Amino acid sequence: MNAGSVFVKMTKKISGNRNDIRILSRESLNLLNHKKVVVAIEADGNYLQPFAVNDLDIYSGESYSVLITTDQDPSKNYWLSLGVRGRLPATPPALTILNYQPISASKFPTSPPPVTPRWNDYDHSKTFSKSIFALMGSPKPPKSYDRRITLLNTQNKIDGFTKWAINNVSLALPPTPYLGSIKYGLRNAFDQKSPPENFPNNYDVMKPPINPNSTTGSGVYMFGLNTTVDVILQNANALSDNVSEIHPWHLHGHDFWVLGYGEGKFSAKDEKKLNFKNPPLRNTAVIFPHGWTALSWYWYFMNSSILPPAGLDA
């Protein structure tokens, strides 16, 4: 089943009428099946402590495997609804059909489509994200870090245009790819100065920036071999009052542990909220409005690694 921004595929039959379904997304959406509970067992290629949900939040770049029991009336088809998360939708919810073969997929369901949660029901989304834990026996993160970077997500102005920025720097991709520039020592290909690793302590994440202007940059963060890096993704208010959006972040080619989520500005008192017992390994994480998300990863597979200011795809 393909509903534009979400791809849903039954990968295998587990037993009887229990099936393993793989779900991938390129947007921030909520997937809701008609009166069915699904059991999430895997996310981004890593096993989860199984948990049952009535609906599933799935953000850009994420993937899930869920178990679904097809025990409904097999003479009917059933709706699946897709609703937008985090932004006021300009279109009706997308619909696709859970088809019970050999019934024709063109046969419309007799029941009305299920209604997904409101786009700004952030408590619902937070409850879902905070229910995700790694399967027992999964790798655990180091309890200390060698380096911590805090990335402030803001909306700013550059030459009169609205841009997203990280620590007041908006990424301007250089013409030559980063890895090629580093491999061949092309020092003029991108900014050699490392981007800021934090933001001013007096910055109020609950209000629009006092100075909305930002700059562009193409610098990278360099990490050495066998380095444990913690990253705090800090969300902030946009240019308008009382506006802060959901932002999914994706890291290519590597997984990280999601240590936790919180409200407001991250501070030392939030350290005790971090989960080092069973945090999930993911390659996509979300930050909620006016909140923070803590990540950790261990660089072990190359001599050095790079991360542009927006290298975690925001």
Contacts in CASP RR format, 6 or more apart in sequence:
PFRMAT RR
TARGET T0000
AUTHOR 0000-0000-0000
METHOD contacts of the structure
MODEL  1
MNAGSVFVKMTKKISGNRNDIRILSRESLNLLNHKKVVVAIEADGNYLQP
FAVNDLDIYSGESYSVLITTDQDPSKNYWLSLGVRGRLPATPPALTILNY
QPISASKFPTSPPPVTPRWNDYDHSKTFSKSIFALMGSPKPPKSYDRRIT
LLNTQNKIDGFTKWAINNVSLALPPTPYLGSIKYGLRNAFDQKSPPENFP
NNYDVMKPPINPNSTTGSGVYMFGLNTTVDVILQNANALSDNVSEIHPWH
LHGHDFWVLGYGEGKFSAKDEKKLNFKNPPLRNTAVIFPHGWTALSWYWY
FMNSSILPPAGLDA
1 7 0 8 1.000
1 8 0 8 1.000
1 9 0 8 1.000
1 80 0 8 1.000
1 96 0 8 1.000
1 97 0 8 1.000
1 98 0 8 1.000
1 99 0 8 1.000
2 8 0 8 1.000
2 96 0 8 1.000
3 80 0 8 1.000
3 82 0 8 1.000
3 94 0 8 1.000
3 95 0 8 1.000
3 96 0 8 1.000
4 94 0 8 1.000
5 25 0 8 1.000
5 26 0 8 1.000
5 27 0 8 1.000
5 29 0 8 1.000
5 82 0 8 1.000
5 94 0 8 1.000
6 23 0 8 1.000
6 24 0 8 1.000
6 25 0 8 1.000
6 26 0 8 1.000
6 27 0 8 1.000
6 29 0 8 1.000
6 31 0 8 1.000
6 58 0 8 1.000
6 82 0 8 1.000
6 94 0 8 1.000
7 23 0 8 1.000
7 24 0 8 1.000
7 25 0 8 1.000
8 21 0 8 1.000
8 22 0 8 1.000
8 23 0 8 1.000
8 31 0 8 1.000
8 80 0 8 1.000
8 96 0 8 1.000
9 21 0 8 1.000
9 22 0 8 1.000
10 19 0 8 1.000
10 20 0 8 1.000
10 21 0 8 1.000
10 22 0 8 1.000
11 20 0 8 1.000
11 21 0 8 1.000
11 22 0 8 1.000
11 65 0 8 1.000
12 19 0 8 1.000
12 20 0 8 1.000
13 19 0 8 1.000
13 20 0 8 1.000
14 20 0 8 1.000
14 67 0 8 1.000
17 69 0 8 1.000
17 70 0 8 1.000
17 71 0 8 1.000
18 67 0 8 1.000
18 68 0 8 1.000
18 69 0 8 1.000
18 70 0 8 1.000
19 67 0 8 1.000
19 68 0 8 1.000
19 69 0 8 1.000
19 70 0 8 1.000
20 41 0 8 1.000
20 65 0 8 1.000
20 66 0 8 1.000
20 67 0 8 1.000
21 38 0 8 1.000
21 65 0 8 1.000
21 66 0 8 1.000
21 67 0 8 1.000
21 68 0 8 1.000
22 63 0 8 1.000
22 64 0 8 1.000
22 65 0 8 1.000
23 31 0 8 1.000
23 56 0 8 1.000
23 58 0 8 1.000
23 63 0 8 1.000
23 64 0 8 1.000
23 65 0 8 1.000
23 66 0 8 1.000
24 58 0 8 1.000
24 61 0 8 1.000
24 62 0 8 1.000
24 63 0 8 1.000
25 58 0 8 1.000
25 59 0 8 1.000
25 60 0 8 1.000
25 61 0 8 1.000
25 62 0 8 1.000
25 63 0 8 1.000
26 60 0 8 1.000
26 61 0 8 1.000
27 59 0 8 1.000
27 60 0 8 1.000
27 84 0 8 1.000
28 57 0 8 1.000
28 58 0 8 1.000
28 59 0 8 1.000
28 60 0 8 1.000
28 84 0 8 1.000
28 85 0 8 1.000
28 86 0 8 1.000
28 87 0 8 1.000
28 246 0 8 1.000
28 248 0 8 1.000
28 286 0 8 1.000
29 57 0 8 1.000
29 58 0 8 1.000
29 59 0 8 1.000
29 82 0 8 1.000
29 83 0 8 1.000
29 84 0 8 1.000
29 85 0 8 1.000
29 94 0 8 1.000
30 55 0 8 1.000
30 56 0 8 1.000
30 57 0 8 1.000
30 58 0 8 1.000
30 82 0 8 1.000
30 83 0 8 1.000
30 84 0 8 1.000
30 85 0 8 1.000
30 116 0 8 1.000
30 117 0 8 1.000
31 55 0 8 1.000
31 56 0 8 1.000
31 58 0 8 1.000
31 80 0 8 1.000
31 81 0 8 1.000
31 82 0 8 1.000
31 83 0 8 1.000
31 116 0 8 1.000
32 54 0 8 1.000
32 55 0 8 1.000
32 56 0 8 1.000
32 80 0 8 1.000
32 81 0 8 1.000
32 82 0 8 1.000
32 83 0 8 1.000
32 114 0 8 1.000
32 115 0 8 1.000
32 116 0 8 1.000
33 55 0 8 1.000
33 68 0 8 1.000
33 78 0 8 1.000
33 80 0 8 1.000
33 98 0 8 1.000
33 114 0 8 1.000
34 72 0 8 1.000
34 78 0 8 1.000
34 79 0 8 1.000
34 80 0 8 1.000
34 98 0 8 1.000
34 109 0 8 1.000
34 111 0 8 1.000
34 113 0 8 1.000
34 114 0 8 1.000
35 72 0 8 1.000
35 114 0 8 1.000
36 54 0 8 1.000
36 68 0 8 1.000
36 69 0 8 1.000
36 72 0 8 1.000
36 78 0 8 1.000
37 52 0 8 1.000
37 53 0 8 1.000
37 54 0 8 1.000
38 52 0 8 1.000
38 53 0 8 1.000
38 56 0 8 1.000
38 66 0 8 1.000
38 67 0 8 1.000
38 68 0 8 1.000
39 50 0 8 1.000
39 51 0 8 1.000
39 52 0 8 1.000
39 53 0 8 1.000
39 66 0 8 1.000
39 67 0 8 1.000
39 68 0 8 1.000
40 48 0 8 1.000
40 50 0 8 1.000
40 51 0 8 1.000
40 52 0 8 1.000
40 53 0 8 1.000
40 56 0 8 1.000
40 64 0 8 1.000
40 65 0 8 1.000
40 66 0 8 1.000
40 132 0 8 1.000
41 47 0 8 1.000
41 48 0 8 1.000
41 50 0 8 1.000
41 65 0 8 1.000
41 66 0 8 1.000
41 67 0 8 1.000
42 48 0 8 1.000
42 64 0 8 1.000
42 65 0 8 1.000
43 62 0 8 1.000
43 63 0 8 1.000
43 64 0 8 1.000
43 65 0 8 1.000
43 132 0 8 1.000
43 280 0 8 1.000
43 282 0 8 1.000
44 62 0 8 1.000
44 63 0 8 1.000
44 255 0 8 1.000
44 281 0 8 1.000
44 282 0 8 1.000
44 283 0 8 1.000
44 284 0 8 1.000
45 63 0 8 1.000
45 65 0 8 1.000
46 134 0 8 1.000
46 138 0 8 1.000
46 255 0 8 1.000
46 280 0 8 1.000
46 281 0 8 1.000
46 282 0 8 1.000
47 134 0 8 1.000
47 135 0 8 1.000
47 138 0 8 1.000
48 132 0 8 1.000
48 133 0 8 1.000
48 134 0 8 1.000
48 135 0 8 1.000
48 280 0 8 1.000
49 133 0 8 1.000
49 134 0 8 1.000
49 135 0 8 1.000
49 136 0 8 1.000
49 278 0 8 1.000
50 67 0 8 1.000
51 131 0 8 1.000
51 132 0 8 1.000
51 133 0 8 1.000
53 128 0 8 1.000
53 131 0 8 1.000
55 116 0 8 1.000
55 117 0 8 1.000
56 64 0 8 1.000
56 66 0 8 1.000
56 128 0 8 1.000
57 85 0 8 1.000
57 124 0 8 1.000
57 125 0 8 1.000
57 128 0 8 1.000
57 129 0 8 1.000
58 64 0 8 1.000
59 85 0 8 1.000
59 246 0 8 1.000
59 248 0 8 1.000
59 284 0 8 1.000
59 286 0 8 1.000
60 248 0 8 1.000
60 250 0 8 1.000
60 284 0 8 1.000
60 313 0 8 1.000
61 248 0 8 1.000
61 250 0 8 1.000
61 283 0 8 1.000
61 284 0 8 1.000
62 248 0 8 1.000
62 282 0 8 1.000
62 284 0 8 1.000
70 98 0 8 1.000
70 100 0 8 1.000
72 78 0 8 1.000
72 100 0 8 1.000
74 100 0 8 1.000
74 103 0 8 1.000
75 100 0 8 1.000
75 103 0 8 1.000
76 100 0 8 1.000
76 103 0 8 1.000
76 107 0 8 1.000
76 109 0 8 1.000
76 110 0 8 1.000
76 111 0 8 1.000
77 97 0 8 1.000
77 98 0 8 1.000
77 99 0 8 1.000
77 100 0 8 1.000
77 103 0 8 1.000
77 105 0 8 1.000
77 107 0 8 1.000
77 108 0 8 1.000
77 109 0 8 1.000
78 97 0 8 1.000
78 98 0 8 1.000
78 100 0 8 1.000
78 109 0 8 1.000
78 111 0 8 1.000
79 95 0 8 1.000
79 96 0 8 1.000
79 97 0 8 1.000
79 98 0 8 1.000
79 109 0 8 1.000
79 111 0 8 1.000
79 112 0 8 1.000
79 113 0 8 1.000
79 114 0 8 1.000
80 95 0 8 1.000
80 96 0 8 1.000
80 97 0 8 1.000
80 98 0 8 1.000
80 114 0 8 1.000
81 93 0 8 1.000
81 94 0 8 1.000
81 95 0 8 1.000
81 113 0 8 1.000
81 114 0 8 1.000
81 115 0 8 1.000
81 116 0 8 1.000
82 93 0 8 1.000
82 94 0 8 1.000
82 95 0 8 1.000
82 96 0 8 1.000
82 116 0 8 1.000
83 89 0 8 1.000
83 93 0 8 1.000
83 94 0 8 1.000
83 116 0 8 1.000
83 119 0 8 1.000
84 93 0 8 1.000
84 119 0 8 1.000
85 119 0 8 1.000
85 125 0 8 1.000
85 246 0 8 1.000
86 119 0 8 1.000
86 120 0 8 1.000
86 122 0 8 1.000
86 125 0 8 1.000
86 245 0 8 1.000
86 246 0 8 1.000
87 119 0 8 1.000
87 245 0 8 1.000
87 246 0 8 1.000
88 119 0 8 1.000
88 120 0 8 1.000
89 119 0 8 1.000
93 113 0 8 1.000
93 115 0 8 1.000
93 116 0 8 1.000
95 113 0 8 1.000
97 105 0 8 1.000
97 108 0 8 1.000
97 109 0 8 1.000
99 105 0 8 1.000
117 124 0 8 1.000
117 125 0 8 1.000
122 246 0 8 1.000
122 288 0 8 1.000
122 289 0 8 1.000
125 246 0 8 1.000
125 286 0 8 1.000
125 288 0 8 1.000
126 261 0 8 1.000
126 288 0 8 1.000
129 261 0 8 1.000
129 286 0 8 1.000
130 260 0 8 1.000
130 261 0 8 1.000
132 258 0 8 1.000
132 280 0 8 1.000
133 275 0 8 1.000
133 278 0 8 1.000
133 279 0 8 1.000
133 280 0 8 1.000
134 278 0 8 1.000
134 279 0 8 1.000
134 280 0 8 1.000
134 281 0 8 1.000
136 278 0 8 1.000
138 278 0 8 1.000
138 281 0 8 1.000
139 281 0 8 1.000
140 276 0 8 1.000
140 277 0 8 1.000
140 278 0 8 1.000
140 279 0 8 1.000
141 228 0 8 1.000
141 257 0 8 1.000
141 259 0 8 1.000
141 276 0 8 1.000
141 279 0 8 1.000
141 296 0 8 1.000
141 297 0 8 1.000
141 298 0 8 1.000
142 228 0 8 1.000
142 296 0 8 1.000
142 298 0 8 1.000
143 276 0 8 1.000
144 228 0 8 1.000
145 228 0 8 1.000
145 229 0 8 1.000
145 230 0 8 1.000
145 296 0 8 1.000
146 227 0 8 1.000
146 228 0 8 1.000
146 229 0 8 1.000
147 223 0 8 1.000
147 227 0 8 1.000
147 228 0 8 1.000
147 229 0 8 1.000
147 230 0 8 1.000
148 197 0 8 1.000
148 229 0 8 1.000
148 230 0 8 1.000
148 231 0 8 1.000
148 232 0 8 1.000
149 197 0 8 1.000
149 198 0 8 1.000
149 221 0 8 1.000
149 229 0 8 1.000
149 230 0 8 1.000
149 231 0 8 1.000
149 232 0 8 1.000
150 167 0 8 1.000
150 197 0 8 1.000
150 198 0 8 1.000
150 199 0 8 1.000
150 231 0 8 1.000
150 232 0 8 1.000
150 234 0 8 1.000
150 266 0 8 1.000
151 166 0 8 1.000
151 167 0 8 1.000
151 231 0 8 1.000
151 232 0 8 1.000
151 233 0 8 1.000
151 234 0 8 1.000
151 309 0 8 1.000
151 312 0 8 1.000
152 166 0 8 1.000
152 167 0 8 1.000
152 168 0 8 1.000
152 199 0 8 1.000
152 203 0 8 1.000
152 205 0 8 1.000
152 234 0 8 1.000
152 236 0 8 1.000
153 164 0 8 1.000
153 165 0 8 1.000
153 166 0 8 1.000
153 233 0 8 1.000
153 234 0 8 1.000
153 235 0 8 1.000
153 236 0 8 1.000
153 247 0 8 1.000
153 287 0 8 1.000
153 314 0 8 1.000
154 164 0 8 1.000
154 165 0 8 1.000
154 166 0 8 1.000
154 168 0 8 1.000
154 209 0 8 1.000
154 214 0 8 1.000
154 236 0 8 1.000
154 238 0 8 1.000
155 162 0 8 1.000
155 163 0 8 1.000
155 164 0 8 1.000
155 165 0 8 1.000
155 238 0 8 1.000
155 239 0 8 1.000
156 162 0 8 1.000
156 163 0 8 1.000
156 164 0 8 1.000
156 165 0 8 1.000
156 168 0 8 1.000
156 170 0 8 1.000
156 209 0 8 1.000
156 212 0 8 1.000
156 213 0 8 1.000
156 214 0 8 1.000
156 239 0 8 1.000
157 163 0 8 1.000
157 212 0 8 1.000
157 213 0 8 1.000
157 214 0 8 1.000
157 239 0 8 1.000
158 170 0 8 1.000
158 213 0 8 1.000
158 214 0 8 1.000
158 215 0 8 1.000
158 216 0 8 1.000
162 239 0 8 1.000
163 170 0 8 1.000
163 214 0 8 1.000
164 170 0 8 1.000
164 310 0 8 1.000
164 314 0 8 1.000
165 214 0 8 1.000
165 309 0 8 1.000
166 195 0 8 1.000
166 309 0 8 1.000
166 310 0 8 1.000
166 314 0 8 1.000
167 195 0 8 1.000
167 196 0 8 1.000
167 197 0 8 1.000
167 198 0 8 1.000
167 199 0 8 1.000
167 309 0 8 1.000
168 196 0 8 1.000
168 199 0 8 1.000
168 214 0 8 1.000
168 215 0 8 1.000
169 195 0 8 1.000
169 196 0 8 1.000
169 214 0 8 1.000
169 215 0 8 1.000
169 216 0 8 1.000
169 217 0 8 1.000
169 309 0 8 1.000
170 214 0 8 1.000
170 215 0 8 1.000
170 216 0 8 1.000
170 217 0 8 1.000
170 309 0 8 1.000
170 310 0 8 1.000
171 216 0 8 1.000
171 217 0 8 1.000
171 218 0 8 1.000
171 308 0 8 1.000
171 309 0 8 1.000
171 310 0 8 1.000
171 311 0 8 1.000
172 216 0 8 1.000
172 217 0 8 1.000
172 218 0 8 1.000
173 218 0 8 1.000
173 308 0 8 1.000
174 181 0 8 1.000
174 189 0 8 1.000
174 190 0 8 1.000
174 218 0 8 1.000
175 189 0 8 1.000
176 186 0 8 1.000
176 189 0 8 1.000
176 190 0 8 1.000
178 190 0 8 1.000
178 220 0 8 1.000
178 306 0 8 1.000
178 308 0 8 1.000
179 306 0 8 1.000
180 186 0 8 1.000
181 187 0 8 1.000
181 189 0 8 1.000
181 190 0 8 1.000
182 306 0 8 1.000
190 218 0 8 1.000
190 219 0 8 1.000
190 220 0 8 1.000
191 217 0 8 1.000
191 218 0 8 1.000
191 219 0 8 1.000
192 219 0 8 1.000
193 219 0 8 1.000
194 219 0 8 1.000
194 220 0 8 1.000
194 221 0 8 1.000
194 222 0 8 1.000
195 217 0 8 1.000
195 219 0 8 1.000
195 220 0 8 1.000
195 221 0 8 1.000
195 308 0 8 1.000
195 309 0 8 1.000
197 221 0 8 1.000
199 234 0 8 1.000
203 209 0 8 1.000
203 236 0 8 1.000
203 265 0 8 1.000
204 237 0 8 1.000
205 234 0 8 1.000
205 235 0 8 1.000
205 236 0 8 1.000
205 237 0 8 1.000
205 264 0 8 1.000
205 265 0 8 1.000
205 290 0 8 1.000
205 291 0 8 1.000
206 236 0 8 1.000
206 237 0 8 1.000
206 264 0 8 1.000
206 290 0 8 1.000
207 237 0 8 1.000
207 241 0 8 1.000
208 237 0 8 1.000
208 238 0 8 1.000
208 239 0 8 1.000
208 240 0 8 1.000
208 241 0 8 1.000
209 236 0 8 1.000
209 237 0 8 1.000
209 239 0 8 1.000
212 239 0 8 1.000
217 309 0 8 1.000
218 308 0 8 1.000
219 308 0 8 1.000
219 309 0 8 1.000
220 306 0 8 1.000
220 307 0 8 1.000
220 308 0 8 1.000
221 306 0 8 1.000
221 307 0 8 1.000
221 308 0 8 1.000
222 304 0 8 1.000
222 305 0 8 1.000
222 306 0 8 1.000
223 229 0 8 1.000
223 299 0 8 1.000
223 304 0 8 1.000
223 305 0 8 1.000
223 306 0 8 1.000
223 307 0 8 1.000
224 299 0 8 1.000
224 303 0 8 1.000
224 304 0 8 1.000
224 305 0 8 1.000
225 299 0 8 1.000
225 300 0 8 1.000
225 302 0 8 1.000
225 303 0 8 1.000
225 304 0 8 1.000
226 298 0 8 1.000
226 299 0 8 1.000
226 300 0 8 1.000
227 298 0 8 1.000
227 299 0 8 1.000
228 296 0 8 1.000
228 297 0 8 1.000
228 298 0 8 1.000
228 299 0 8 1.000
229 296 0 8 1.000
229 297 0 8 1.000
229 298 0 8 1.000
229 299 0 8 1.000
230 259 0 8 1.000
230 294 0 8 1.000
230 295 0 8 1.000
230 296 0 8 1.000
231 256 0 8 1.000
231 294 0 8 1.000
231 295 0 8 1.000
231 296 0 8 1.000
231 297 0 8 1.000
231 312 0 8 1.000
232 266 0 8 1.000
232 292 0 8 1.000
232 293 0 8 1.000
232 294 0 8 1.000
232 295 0 8 1.000
233 247 0 8 1.000
233 249 0 8 1.000
233 285 0 8 1.000
233 287 0 8 1.000
233 292 0 8 1.000
233 293 0 8 1.000
233 294 0 8 1.000
233 295 0 8 1.000
233 312 0 8 1.000
234 265 0 8 1.000
234 266 0 8 1.000
234 287 0 8 1.000
234 291 0 8 1.000
234 292 0 8 1.000
235 244 0 8 1.000
235 245 0 8 1.000
235 247 0 8 1.000
235 287 0 8 1.000
235 288 0 8 1.000
235 289 0 8 1.000
235 290 0 8 1.000
235 291 0 8 1.000
235 292 0 8 1.000
236 244 0 8 1.000
236 290 0 8 1.000
237 243 0 8 1.000
237 244 0 8 1.000
237 290 0 8 1.000
238 244 0 8 1.000
238 245 0 8 1.000
244 289 0 8 1.000
244 290 0 8 1.000
244 291 0 8 1.000
245 289 0 8 1.000
246 286 0 8 1.000
246 287 0 8 1.000
246 288 0 8 1.000
246 289 0 8 1.000
247 286 0 8 1.000
247 287 0 8 1.000
247 314 0 8 1.000
248 284 0 8 1.000
248 285 0 8 1.000
248 286 0 8 1.000
248 314 0 8 1.000
249 284 0 8 1.000
249 285 0 8 1.000
249 286 0 8 1.000
249 287 0 8 1.000
249 293 0 8 1.000
249 312 0 8 1.000
249 313 0 8 1.000
249 314 0 8 1.000
250 283 0 8 1.000
250 284 0 8 1.000
250 312 0 8 1.000
250 313 0 8 1.000
251 283 0 8 1.000
251 284 0 8 1.000
251 297 0 8 1.000
251 311 0 8 1.000
251 312 0 8 1.000
251 313 0 8 1.000
252 283 0 8 1.000
252 313 0 8 1.000
253 283 0 8 1.000
254 283 0 8 1.000
254 297 0 8 1.000
254 301 0 8 1.000
254 305 0 8 1.000
255 281 0 8 1.000
255 282 0 8 1.000
255 283 0 8 1.000
255 297 0 8 1.000
256 281 0 8 1.000
256 282 0 8 1.000
256 283 0 8 1.000
256 285 0 8 1.000
256 295 0 8 1.000
256 296 0 8 1.000
256 297 0 8 1.000
257 279 0 8 1.000
257 280 0 8 1.000
257 281 0 8 1.000
257 282 0 8 1.000
257 295 0 8 1.000
257 296 0 8 1.000
257 297 0 8 1.000
258 279 0 8 1.000
258 280 0 8 1.000
258 282 0 8 1.000
258 285 0 8 1.000
258 293 0 8 1.000
258 294 0 8 1.000
258 295 0 8 1.000
259 274 0 8 1.000
259 275 0 8 1.000
259 276 0 8 1.000
259 279 0 8 1.000
259 294 0 8 1.000
259 295 0 8 1.000
259 296 0 8 1.000
260 273 0 8 1.000
260 274 0 8 1.000
260 275 0 8 1.000
260 279 0 8 1.000
260 293 0 8 1.000
260 294 0 8 1.000
261 287 0 8 1.000
261 288 0 8 1.000
261 291 0 8 1.000
261 292 0 8 1.000
261 293 0 8 1.000
261 294 0 8 1.000
262 270 0 8 1.000
262 273 0 8 1.000
262 288 0 8 1.000
262 291 0 8 1.000
262 292 0 8 1.000
262 293 0 8 1.000
263 290 0 8 1.000
263 291 0 8 1.000
263 292 0 8 1.000
264 290 0 8 1.000
264 291 0 8 1.000
264 292 0 8 1.000
265 291 0 8 1.000
265 292 0 8 1.000
266 292 0 8 1.000
266 294 0 8 1.000
270 292 0 8 1.000
270 294 0 8 1.000
274 294 0 8 1.000
279 296 0 8 1.000
285 293 0 8 1.000
285 295 0 8 1.000
286 293 0 8 1.000
287 293 0 8 1.000
299 305 0 8 1.000
END
